[in-house]
Amino acid sequence: MTEPDGLILFFAFLFGLNIGSFLNVCIYRLPRGKSIVSPPSSCPRCSKRIAWRDNIPVLGYLFLRGRCRHCAASISPRYPAVEIATALLFLFVALRFPLDWRIVFPLYYGSVLLVVTLTDFDLKLIPDSLTLPGIVVGLIFHGWLGGAWLDSILGVLAGGGTLFLIAEIYLRLRKREGMGGGDVKLAAMMGAFLGWKVVFIVLFLSSFLGGLFGAALMLFQKKSGGAEIPFGVFLAPVGFLALFWGEAWIAWYIGAFVIPR
């Protein structure tokens, strides 16, 4: 694949900034069951509508110096951070995928995972409105366009089924929920995009990272093992990286642990 020129990359970054502004709306409204179309964005403190010039990605925040134009309430720096993160995500995808209409699928996948990471971090909630359509989109991307229908379908079953089984076993043993249904559907969506072999690697790596975080939490904050950890915060980023390096991870695993035997 030839490297895209600088102008294309610039427009990918610029487009990502604008999509990031929309993702900020999704992050706040979707888990709360609100429309992402209306009403227009407004200040949560004074309820004044935000003017278009103040909604310009990153620049609007800088011009306002991080404060509402009307009431001077502080604006979270996470808004421009999400916009920049989305722009970098779009730039990375543009560097790794052919620049034709099919690029909308990895862009969609990465955008959903970014939203999921933050909704799960904020509210420990992963909206079905993101993951259920994502399963269908993943089947189209990996199954139809990628010519791997069986791998994609098995990926849905492997990803969602594995976490569902773990959640059921935990519930029966501990008599309380240890994993939400949102994680199960997220893993199923990843399986649709990545296939069954890669999604198993994603589940292993994200569980390992989540376990390390949980151990550190108990060590430094002296919390009990019952502390609730949003698994999607680990699952989503690893699932995004797996879109690019999942097959390489499998090849490394086979070379390191399977072939030597």
Residue pairs with C-beta under 8 A, 6 or more apart in sequence:
1 98
3 95
4 12
4 94
4 95
4 99
8 94
8 99
9 91
9 94
9 95
12 90
12 91
12 93
12 94
13 87
13 88
13 90
13 91
14 87
15 87
15 90
16 83
16 86
16 87
16 88
16 89
16 90
16 91
17 57
17 58
17 83
17 84
17 86
17 87
18 57
19 86
19 90
19 107
19 111
20 57
20 82
20 83
20 84
20 85
20 86
20 87
21 55
21 57
21 83
22 36
23 82
23 86
23 111
23 114
23 115
24 79
24 82
24 83
25 36
25 41
26 36
26 115
26 130
27 82
27 115
27 118
27 119
27 122
28 34
29 35
29 36
30 36
30 115
30 119
30 127
30 129
30 130
31 119
31 122
31 123
31 125
31 127
40 49
40 50
41 49
41 50
41 55
42 48
42 49
42 50
43 50
43 68
43 70
43 71
43 73
44 73
45 68
45 71
45 73
46 68
46 70
46 71
46 73
48 68
48 69
48 70
48 71
51 69
53 60
53 63
54 60
54 63
54 64
54 69
56 63
57 80
57 83
57 87
58 80
58 83
58 84
61 75
61 77
61 79
61 80
62 80
64 75
66 74
66 75
66 77
67 73
67 74
67 75
68 75
78 118
82 114
82 118
85 114
86 111
86 114
89 107
89 110
89 111
89 114
89 240
90 107
90 110
93 103
93 106
93 107
93 110
94 103
96 106
96 244
97 103
97 106
102 141
102 145
105 137
105 140
105 141
105 145
105 193
106 141
106 243
108 134
108 137
109 134
109 137
109 138
109 141
109 193
109 240
109 243
110 240
110 243
112 130
112 131
112 134
112 189
113 236
113 237
113 239
113 240
114 236
114 240
115 130
116 126
116 130
116 131
116 186
116 232
116 236
117 232
117 233
117 236
117 237
119 125
119 126
119 127
119 232
120 126
120 182
120 230
120 231
120 232
120 233
120 236
121 230
121 233
124 180
124 228
124 230
125 180
125 182
126 180
126 182
126 183
126 185
126 186
126 232
127 182
128 182
128 185
131 182
131 185
131 186
131 188
131 189
132 185
132 189
134 189
134 192
134 193
135 156
135 185
135 188
135 189
135 192
136 192
137 192
137 193
138 152
138 155
138 156
138 189
138 190
138 191
138 192
138 193
138 194
139 149
139 152
139 153
139 156
139 192
141 192
141 193
142 148
142 151
142 152
142 155
142 192
142 193
142 194
142 195
143 149
143 151
143 152
143 153
143 192
146 152
148 195
151 195
151 196
151 197
152 191
152 192
152 193
152 195
153 192
154 191
154 195
154 196
155 190
155 191
155 192
155 193
155 194
155 195
155 196
155 198
155 199
156 188
156 189
156 191
156 192
157 188
157 191
157 196
158 191
158 196
158 199
158 200
159 187
159 188
159 189
159 190
159 191
159 192
159 196
159 199
159 202
159 203
160 184
160 185
160 187
160 188
160 191
162 187
162 200
162 203
163 179
163 183
163 184
163 187
163 203
164 184
166 178
166 179
167 177
167 178
167 179
167 180
167 181
167 183
167 184
170 177
170 178
170 179
171 177
171 178
179 231
182 232
183 231
183 232
183 235
186 232
186 235
186 236
186 239
187 199
187 202
187 203
187 235
190 199
190 202
190 235
190 239
190 242
191 199
193 239
193 243
194 202
194 239
194 242
194 243
194 246
195 246
197 246
197 250
198 242
198 246
198 247
198 249
198 250
199 239
199 242
201 242
201 246
201 249
201 250
201 253
202 235
202 238
202 239
202 242
202 246
203 235
205 238
205 249
206 231
206 234
206 235
206 238
206 239
207 234
209 234
209 238
210 229
210 231
210 234
210 235
213 229
213 234
214 225
214 227
214 229
217 223
217 227
217 229
218 224
218 225
218 227
242 249
